[in-house]
Amino acid sequence: MELEFVFRDTAFKHGFTEEDIRHAFETCCYIGLYQDRTNVILLLGFDINANPVEILYNEIGDNRVNVFHAMHCQNKFYHLFEGRETP
């Protein structure tokens, strides 16, 4: 079943498009809870130009996500691309 996206305006404030965000989900390299918050998930992937991207979203139902943040990946997350839990 295909994932259904809900996009908040804040997801686009750093210049990313729906296409970029969907592509990050397709190229996911890391997914996990963000700072141990309940139902705030960090996803690391790549935009359509192969730039590392961080996405924050909530699961809002079966195969449905609420994306509220997308930006170029911060340095503090790069170790997660390599499979390491700590820098």
Buried (B, 14 or more C-beta within 10 A) or exposed (E): EEEEBBBBEEBBEEEBBEEBBBBBBEBEBBBEEBEEEEEBBBBBBBBBEEEBBBBBBBEEEEEEBBBBBBBEBEEEBEEBBEEEEEE
